[in-house]
Amino acid sequence: MSRLNRRNIGAVWLHRTRREARQAVSDLGWLADIPFYIWLRLLLIPALITLWSILAHMAPDGFLAGPELTVRAFFLLLMDDRRDFLVALGSTLMTYFGGIALAALVGIPLGYVLGAFRTLGRSSAPYLHGMAATPVVALVPLIILLLGLDWQAKVLIVFLSAVMPILINTQAGVQRTDPELLEMAQAYGLSPFGRLRHVYMPSAFPSVMAGMRLAAVVGLSASAIADLYTAMTGLGALLQGYGNSYRMDRYFAVVLTYFMIGAVTTGLLTWIERRLTPPGARQRLTH
């Protein structure tokens, strides 16, 4: 058989295979509309659980609780009559979302101002990046001296961790605004507020949401630090207590709770971003 005939046969087979694959996908109905990355995420769940189970069996006894023991401990904590876990969860969520909300209220407007006024943004850049690089845990003793051990100190710790990612990402998003859009806005005589509303805000929105997702991640870690260093309440206090008493099933149940809080929060922010991002900027979003 000549090389040309083999190529033709291969092309026909490949075309038929692709056509059959498309037909198989179309037969799935609404399942065919689910993006591939969603399927990949779903496949990662059993893979990660299997890896976790293998590591738990390989680890020394009492060192790493497996998935079954962890999930069982999680539900036992939920149904505990003393409600220690639910009270701790409520305390952590109040600290976490309070600090994130305050960081957004401060970081987003300030980021827009520093991004719109380039000279001001450039002059303040070294100080902002220095503040972002400063570990918040180093400021905890000072915060405790100023605010004591109450919830205000915990919210401030989360705020200081979360505000800089929001501010810096917002500023960067504003600075990346298309100059042609700004020239067009100026030609139409838009006021500074009009440029902010119709040009800067839509253009920088993906960067703002990226900063919010990053703040959600670092803020959750900061809430655990706040629990440990201040009033010893919340999930962080449970984490330390279960770790010190080697109750590893409950310890990893608390770790699993942190994981779920972070996953749900960042997933919700991603959904909000995709729903509210202007059409012209959606193509820049990645999965």
C-alpha positions in Angstrom: 0.0 0.0 0.0 1.4 3.4 -1.0 2.2 6.1 1.5 -0.5 8.3 0.0 -3.2 5.7 0.5 -2.1 5.1 4.1 -2.4 8.8 4.7 -5.8 9.0 3.2 -7.0 6.0 5.3 -5.6 7.6 8.4 -7.3 10.9 7.6 -10.7 9.2 7.0 -10.3 7.2 10.3 -9.4 10.4 12.3 -12.4 12.2 10.8 -14.8 9.4 11.6 -13.4 9.2 15.2 -13.9 12.9 15.7 -17.4 12.7 14.3 -18.3 9.8 16.6 -16.8 11.6 19.6 -18.9 14.7 18.9 -22.0 12.6 18.4 -21.3 10.8 21.7 -20.9 14.1 23.5 -24.1 15.6 22.0 -26.0 12.5 23.2 -25.2 13.4 26.8 -27.6 16.3 26.6 -27.1 18.9 29.3 -24.0 17.1 30.5 -22.3 18.1 27.3 -22.5 21.7 28.3 -20.4 21.2 31.4 -16.8 22.5 30.8 -14.0 20.1 30.8 -12.2 21.7 33.8 -15.3 20.9 35.9 -15.0 17.2 35.0 -11.3 17.4 35.8 -12.1 18.9 39.2 -14.6 16.1 39.9 -12.1 13.5 38.9 -9.5 15.0 41.3 -11.7 14.4 44.3 -11.4 10.6 44.4 -7.8 10.9 43.4 -7.0 13.2 46.3 -9.0 11.0 48.7 -7.2 7.9 47.6 -3.8 9.7 48.1 -4.9 10.8 51.5 -5.9 7.3 52.5 -2.6 5.9 51.2 -0.6 8.4 53.2 -2.7 7.8 56.3 -1.9 4.0 56.1 1.8 4.7 55.5 2.1 7.2 58.4 2.8 6.0 62.0 -0.3 5.2 64.2 -1.9 8.3 65.5 0.0 10.7 63.2 -2.3 11.2 60.3 -6.1 10.4 60.4 -7.5 9.0 57.2 -10.6 10.3 55.3 -13.0 7.9 57.0 -12.0 8.8 60.6 -11.8 12.5 59.7 -15.3 12.7 58.2 -16.7 10.7 61.1 -15.1 13.1 63.6 -16.4 16.1 61.6 -20.0 14.9 61.9 -19.5 14.0 65.6 -18.3 17.6 66.2 -21.4 18.9 64.4 -23.8 16.9 66.5 -22.0 17.5 69.8 -24.4 18.7 72.5 -21.9 21.1 73.9 -21.8 22.9 70.5 -18.1 23.8 70.9 -17.4 23.3 67.3 -20.4 25.4 66.0 -19.5 28.2 68.4 -15.9 28.1 67.3 -17.0 28.1 63.6 -19.2 31.1 64.1 -16.4 33.0 65.8 -13.9 32.2 63.0 -16.4 33.1 60.3 -17.2 36.5 62.0 -13.5 37.3 62.2 -12.8 36.1 58.7 -15.6 37.8 56.8 -15.5 40.9 58.9 -11.8 41.4 58.1 -12.3 40.6 54.4 -15.2 43.1 54.2 -13.3 45.8 55.9 -10.3 45.2 53.6 -12.4 45.5 50.5 -14.0 48.7 51.8 -10.6 50.2 52.2 -8.5 48.5 49.6 -10.7 48.9 46.5 -11.3 52.7 46.7 -7.7 53.4 47.6 -6.5 51.1 44.8 -8.6 53.0 42.3 -7.2 56.3 43.5 -3.6 55.2 43.4 -4.1 53.6 40.0 -5.9 56.7 38.5 -3.3 59.2 39.8 -0.1 57.6 38.5 2.3 60.0 40.3 0.7 59.2 43.6 0.8 55.5 42.9 4.4 55.5 41.9 5.5 57.5 45.0 3.7 55.2 47.4 4.6 51.9 45.7 7.8 51.1 47.7 5.9 51.7 51.0 2.9 49.6 49.9 5.0 46.7 48.8 7.0 46.9 52.0 3.8 46.8 54.0 2.6 43.8 51.9 5.9 41.9 52.6 5.7 42.5 56.4 4.4 39.4 58.2 1.3 40.3 60.1 2.3 37.9 62.9 5.1 40.3 63.8 2.4 43.0 64.5 0.3 40.8 66.7 1.9 41.9 70.0 1.3 45.5 69.1 -2.3 44.9 68.1 -2.9 43.1 71.4 -1.4 46.0 73.3 -3.7 48.5 71.5 -7.0 46.5 71.3 -6.6 43.8 73.9 -7.7 40.2 73.3 -11.3 40.9 72.0 -12.7 40.3 68.6 -11.6 43.7 67.3 -8.0 42.6 67.5 -8.8 39.5 65.5 -10.6 41.4 62.8 -7.7 43.8 62.5 -5.3 41.0 62.0 -7.3 39.6 59.1 -7.8 43.1 57.7 -4.0 43.8 57.7 -3.4 40.5 55.9 -6.1 41.0 53.3 -6.1 44.7 52.5 -2.7 44.8 50.6 -3.6 42.1 48.0 -6.8 43.9 47.2 -5.2 47.3 47.0 -2.2 46.3 44.9 -4.3 44.2 42.4 -6.9 47.0 42.1 -4.2 49.6 41.5 -2.6 47.3 38.9 -5.9 46.8 37.1 -6.6 50.5 36.9 -3.1 51.2 35.6 -3.6 48.6 32.8 -6.7 50.4 31.5 -6.5 50.8 27.7 -5.2 54.4 27.0 -7.5 54.6 23.9 -10.5 54.2 26.2 -9.3 57.0 28.4 -8.8 59.2 25.3 -12.3 58.4 24.1 -13.7 59.3 27.6 -11.8 62.5 27.6 -13.1 63.3 24.0 -16.7 62.8 25.2 -16.1 65.1 28.1 -16.6 62.6 30.9 -15.9 63.9 34.4 -13.4 62.1 36.7 -16.3 60.3 38.3 -17.6 59.4 34.9 -14.2 58.0 33.8 -14.1 56.0 37.1 -17.6 54.5 36.6 -17.5 53.8 32.9 -13.8 53.2 32.1 -11.7 52.3 35.2 -14.2 50.2 37.1 -15.1 47.8 34.2 -11.5 47.5 33.1 -10.1 46.8 36.5 -12.9 44.5 37.8 -11.1 41.2 36.9 -8.0 42.4 38.8 -10.1 43.5 41.7 -11.7 40.1 42.0 -8.3 38.4 41.6 -7.2 40.5 44.6 -10.3 39.5 46.5 -9.6 35.8 45.9 -6.0 36.2 47.1 -7.2 38.1 50.1 -9.7 35.3 50.9 -6.8 32.8 51.0 -4.4 34.8 53.1 -7.2 36.1 55.3 -8.2 32.6 56.3 -4.7 31.9 57.4 -4.7 35.1 59.3 -7.9 34.2 61.1 -6.3 31.0 62.4 -3.3 33.1 63.6 -5.7 35.5 65.3 -7.5 32.6 67.0 -4.2 31.3 68.3 -2.6 34.6 69.5 -5.5 36.4 71.0 -8.5 35.1 72.9 -7.9 31.4 72.0 -11.3 31.1 70.5 -12.5 29.9 67.1 -11.3 27.0 65.0 -7.7 27.9 65.6 -8.1 27.3 69.3 -9.7 23.9 68.6 -6.9 23.1 66.2 -4.3 23.7 68.9 -6.2 21.8 71.5 -6.8 18.7 69.4 -3.2 18.8 68.3 -1.8 19.0 71.8 -4.0 16.1 72.9 -3.1 14.1 69.8 -6.8 13.7 68.8 -5.8 13.7 65.2 -9.2 12.7 63.8 -10.7 15.9 65.2 -7.6 17.9 64.3 -8.0 17.0 60.7 -11.7 17.6 60.9 -10.9 21.2 61.7 -8.3 21.3 58.9 -11.0 20.0 56.6 -13.3 22.8 57.8 -10.7 25.4 56.9 -10.4 23.8 53.5 -14.1 23.9 52.9 -14.4 27.6 54.0 -11.6 28.5 51.6 -12.9 26.5 48.7 -16.5 27.8 49.0 -15.3 31.4 49.4 -13.0 31.5 46.5 -15.5 29.6 44.4 -18.2 32.1 45.2 -15.8 35.0 44.3 -15.0 33.3 41.0 -18.7 32.9 40.2 -19.3 36.5 41.0 -16.4 37.5 38.7 -17.8 35.6 35.8 -21.3 36.9 36.3 -20.3 40.6 36.6 -17.3 40.9 34.4 -18.0 43.1 31.3 -18.2 41.1 28.1 -15.1 42.8 26.7 -13.0 41.6 29.6 -14.4 38.0 29.9 -12.1 36.6 27.3 -9.1 37.4 29.6 -10.5 35.2 32.3 -9.0 31.8 32.8 -10.4 28.7 34.4 
